[in-house]
């Protein structure tokens, strides 16, 4: 009997529906598809394949939602951090266009799954707002709105007055609003996606870290310490935690992104008077800074926020102080809030902030590089990879494929990554060259 997995002491661990852990893999089993990783991408792929009657085995090294999928802020955002839709078309042609359309529709897809499957995930499709932190960034918002509207998506530009009404403060200057976005309890979503996938016939094994996988003849083999799965197709969906539990797992992919430590936290529940004035529409908010300011409510009217810091000493305390001060600066009537929960995890970043999608071989797929937007994107990519391994022609899917390119001096760059935050802070003080 294995010991239960310990989750970080987060708000989500305290509030998500309990899940009875699935047993570890034992012995040799066969499947149509083996999926490595029990986060949003792997669970979404498992759900979509199982709904089509495919035999799916998902292997999770710890517990469903243990990694980034269960630790993030829970914002459901239908854009990426930097790469605009035209950039995808310029880089990948028609496939890039399909990928941009996948991104723009990703939040709507997630909430559709929640409704269709009856997932209890504190889902609120109240919209996502990206307020501009300087007058020059309003021009950037204008360009983003124009670009996404050309691709047919419902986004709009809000002026300073409308922004103040949405946020309950005049701290920002305008911005882009996407009504398809919103927020969820991420660990609840992961556990509920697992429940839904299992209800359609998917088999999940937790505490089953994959040690290696390879193509053997006409099938893929994924091995743990206690068993093997043989399958026609394979999806590697471990993203920022690739190589964390088994150092030799896909080493080239593990070195193709920089793992970045991200801090999240939650305030005490706000009283109704404050809650009605601060962010009255309950949107998810993340602004135009590189050193991002972001927040939203949970189901208990806590403000869920976070902060990036350069690590060194008392990291949790410094992140908490920074996030609390950011809220107090934007909402003076709030004061400096006390945090009841502070937790952290890893996200995967690329220097150009383009996600990477890789074809590992026949019917083998992987992706990394969520760049802080993995909730909606990861769920949508799970569906798209499920379509690929189910037999659809990949040339008609939203999967812009590249070869894995490991960073030279990856360990050194990982240690140097916090310096990137200092550069972003300096850049936030300048107006963009548009």
N, C-alpha and C positions, 0 to 999 in steps of 0.2 A: 504494500500500500504506500503510495507516494504522499509526501506531505503537501498540504495545499499551498498554492502559489501566493506569495505576499505581494499585494499591490502597493504602490506609493500611497501615502495617506492623503489622498486628494478629496475634494468635494465629491467628485464622481464616484469614487470608491465608497463613499458614505451614502450615496443616494441612488445609485443605479440598481435596477432589479437584480436580485441574487440569481446566480447561475450555478447549477450543479455541474461540476467539472466533468468533461468527457474523459474517458480513460486513455492512458497512453497507448500508443501503437504497440502491438505485440504480434510477432510473427510476420508472415508474408501475405499481402493482400493484393488484389488486382482492382483496377478502376479504369474508367475512360479517361479521367483527368485527375492528376495529383496536384494539389495546391500547397505551396509552402508559405505560411504566414496567415495568422488569424486576425488581421486588421481589416480596414474597410475594403481594400481592393480584393483580398482573398475571399472575404465573406460575401461580397457582392458577386464575385465570379461564381462561387459555390452556389449561391441562391439562384442565379440566372441559369446555370447549368442544370441544377437539380429540378427546377421548374420545367425544363425540357426533357426530363426523364433520363438524364445522363448519370452514370455512376461516378460520384465525386468523393474523393478522400482529401480532407484538409488536415495538414500537420502544423500545429502551433507549438513553438518551443516552450512557451510558458503557459499563459492562459489567454483566451479570447479577449482582445482589447488591452492586453498588458503593455504594449508598446505605445507608439505615438497616437494610435487611434483611440486609446482610452485616456490620454493625458492632455489633449489639446484644449483649446478654448471653446470648441464647439460651434464656431462660426461657419455657416454654410454660404460660401462665396462663389458666384459664377464668373470669376475672372482669375487671372494669375497675377503674381506680384509685379511683373515687369513686362513680360512679352505680350504685346498687343496683337489683336487678330491679324492685322496686315503683316506682322513680322512672321507669323506662321506660314502664311501664303507665300511670302517672299522666299522663305527657306525651304518649304516642302511642296509648293504647288497645290494641286487639288487635294492631296492628302492633308496638307496644312490647313486648307479651308475646312475640311471635315473635322479636323481636330479643334479648330477655333469654334466651330459650331457645337462640338461636344462640350467644350468648356462653358460656352454661353448657356447651354441647356442643362448643365450638370446639377445646379441647385434644384431646378424643377424636377429632374429625374430622382434625386434623393427623396424629396418630399412626396413624390408619387409612389415610391417604394414604401415609404412609411405608411401612407394611407392604404395602399393596396394590401399590404401584409398585416395591417393593424399593429404596427410596432409601437411599444410604449417607451418613447425616447424623449419626452418633454419637447417635442418638435413644435416650433413656432415659425411659420413662414410669414414673418413680419417685414421682410425686406432687409437688404444690406445697403449700408450707406458708407461712402468713402469721402469724408469731408476734407477739403483742401486746407492745409495748415498755413498757407501764405497766399497773397493775391496772385503771385505767379503760378501757383499750383492750380488755381481756378482755370487758367488757360490749359493746363495739362488735363484737367477734368473735362473741359470742352472737347479736346481732341479724343479722349477715350470714349465719351458719349457718342460723338459723331462716328467713330470707328465701329463701335458695337451696334449702333443703329443701322449702319450700312449692311451689317450681317444679319439684320432682321430681329434683333433682340430688344426687349422692352427695358430700356434704361433712359434716364432723363437727367438733365442738369438742374440742380437747385441753386438759387441765388443766396445771398447772405441772409436775407430775411427768412426764406424758407428753411435754410439750414438751422438758424436759431430756433425756429419753431419745432423742428424735428428733434434737436438735441437738448433744448432747454438752456442754451448758453450761446453767447455771441463770440466764443473763443475761436471758431473756425470761419471760413470766408465763403463757402459755397461747396459744391461737390457733386459727385455722381451717385445716383440712386438706382438700385436694381431691385424691383419688387419681388423677384423670384427667390431671393436669398432669405436668410433667417438664421436660426440657431437650434441646436439640439444638445442633449446630454450625451457626450460622445461615447462614454463607456456603456451607457444604456443602449445606444444605437448598436454598438458592436455586439453586445450580448443578445439583443433582439434580432439582429441579422443572423446570428448563429442559430437562434431558436427557429427562425423562419426557414433557414436553409435545411436544418435537420427535419423540420416538419414536411419538407418536400423530398426527403430521402438522402440528403447529403450526410456523409459520415465525417465527424470531426474527432481528432485525437489531440488532446492537450498534453502539456509537459512531454512533448515529443520533438525535441530539436533535431533538425535534419543535419547530419554530419557531412553527407556528400550526395550529389545527384549527378547522373550522367546518362547519355544516350547509349543504349545497348541494343544494337540491331534495329528493330522497328518499334522499340518502346523506350520510355524513360523509366529510370529506377531512382527512387529517392530513399535513402537509408537513414534510420535513426539507430541509437544504441541497442534497441530492442526489436527492430523489425524493418521491413522494406515494403514499399509500395511500387508496383509495376503498373504503368499506365501508358496509353497511347499518347497523351498530351501532358504538359507540365506548365504551370504558372508559378513563377517566383515572385512573391508579393510581400517581401520582407522590408523593402524600402530602407529607411534610415537605420534599421536594426539588422541589415544584412551583415553577417560576420560577427555580430555582438555575442550570440550564443554559441556559435561554432566558427572559430576563426578562419577555417579553410573553406567556408561556404562562399562560392562565387567570388574569389578574391579580387578579380579584375573589376567586377561591378562594385564591390565594397570600397574600392579605392577610386571610384569614378565620381564620388560626391564627397562633400565635407559635412560631417555630422555636427550640428550646431545645438548647443544646450539652450532650451527655451523654458522660461519661468512663467507659471500661471498662478492665479490666486483668486480668492473670493472674499468679498466684504461681508459684514453682518447684513441681514435682510434690512432693506430700507423701509422706513415708515411710509404709509400711503401718501402723505402730503408730499414728501420728497420724491417718491416714485412717480407721482403724477406730474411733477414738474421737470424732472430729469429724464430725458429720453422717453417721453410719454407714449410713443408708438412701439416701444420695445424692439426696435430694429437692432441688428448686429452692426457694429461700427468699427472700422479700422481706417485710420487716416492716411494721408499721402506721405508721411515721413518714412525715411529709411529706418530710423530708430522709432519703430511704430508705436503709436498709441491706439489701443483697442479696448473695447468694452461692450458688454451687453448684459441683460438680466438673465437669471435662471428662473426656474419655476417658483422659487421661494423669494423672489425679488432681491436676491443678492446681485451685486454688480460683479461680473466675472471679467477680470482684466489680467494684465501681466506686464512684464518688462524684460528687456535685454540688458545684460550687464557684461562688463569685462571681468571674467572670473579671477579670483585671487584669495579673498578672505571673506568670511561671513556672507557667502553668496546669497543665501536665502534671505537674510536680513536686509542686505543692500537692495535686492530686487524688490522686496516688499516695500521698503521705504520709497524707492523710486516710483513704483506704480501708484502708491498712495498719494505721493506728492503730485504726480501727473493728474490724477482725478481732482485733487483739491484745487489745482491751478485752473482747470477747465470749469469746475463747478464749485465756486467759493462757498455756496450755502451748504455744501456737503461736508466741508471741513476736511481734515485729514482722516480718512476712514481707517478703521481697524480691520485687519484681515484675520479671518478665522481658519483659512486653509491656504497653504503655500506648497506648490509641488512643481516638478520639472520633468523634462524628458528630452528626447532628441528629435530634431527634424533634419531632413537632408536638403542641402543647398548646392547649386551649381553657380559658377561665377556669372553666367549669362541668364540664369534663372529660367532656363528652358528645361522642363522635365525630359528625362531620357527614357525612350522605349526601345527595348532590345529584343531581337529574335535570336533565341538561344540555339535553334536548330529546327527541324521539322516539328511543328505543333508545340514549340517551346517558346515561352514569352516571359519577359521581365520588365520592370520599370523602376526608376528611382528619381528623386529630385522633386519632391512636393513643394519645396521652397515656402512652406508655411500655408499652403492652400490645399491640403490633402483631403479634407473632409468630403467636399463635393467632387473634386477631381478624382480621388482614389475610388470612390463609389462608381463613378461613370466609367473609369478605365477597367474596373472589374467586369462590368457588363460588356465592354468592347472586347476584352480578352476572351471572355466566355464565348462571344460570337465567333472569334477567330478559331478557337480550339474546337468549337462545335462543327466547323467545316465551312464557314463562310469564307469567301475569297478575301484575304487580307488586303488586297489592292482596293477594295471597296469600303474598307473600314477606316476609322479615325485613329490610325496607329502609325505616326511618322517614325520610322525605324532608323536608328543609328547604331553604329558599332560601339561597344563599351570602350571608353578611353580613360585609362587609369591616370590620375594626377601623378606627375613625377614628384618625388619627395612628399608623398601624401601625409606621412606622419608629421613632418615639419609644417606643412600647410595647415594641418588640423590644429596644431598648437598656435599657429599665427592667426587663425581665423578671427579671434576676438578683436584683432586690430582693424578688421573690416568694419566693426561697429563704430569705432572712432572716426573712420572715413565717412560713414553714413551720417554721423552727427554733424560733421563739418558741411557735408553736402546739403543737409536740411536747412542750413542757414543761408544758402544761395538760391537764387531763382533759376528754374530750368531754362536751358537754351532751346527754345522751340522754333 
